[in-house]
Amino acid sequence: MPPEDSAKETPLTLLNHDLRTPLAAVVGLAQVLEEEVSDPRLRPLVCLLRESSDRLRGEVEHLLDHVDDDAAERLARRAA
């Protein structure tokens, strides 16, 4: 494995867990807030928080899936 490939994969692999885990907590808490908050002044803010966290989760998942696909392709090329 060329050193430059190893250097690229290691931080991205770590980012996978480091991004998904706290983001899952934010999304989960936003969902709980949306269910529990009844104050009409806060409802729009809570809804915005939940919608934004869902969008961010989707973007992070897409990015990390793309990175995983690229890493798998590099490994397949090296193994061939």
HELIX and SHEET records of a PDB file:
HELIX    1   1 PRO A    3  GLU A   36  1                                  34    
HELIX    2   2 ARG A   43  ALA A   79  1                                  37    
END                                                                             
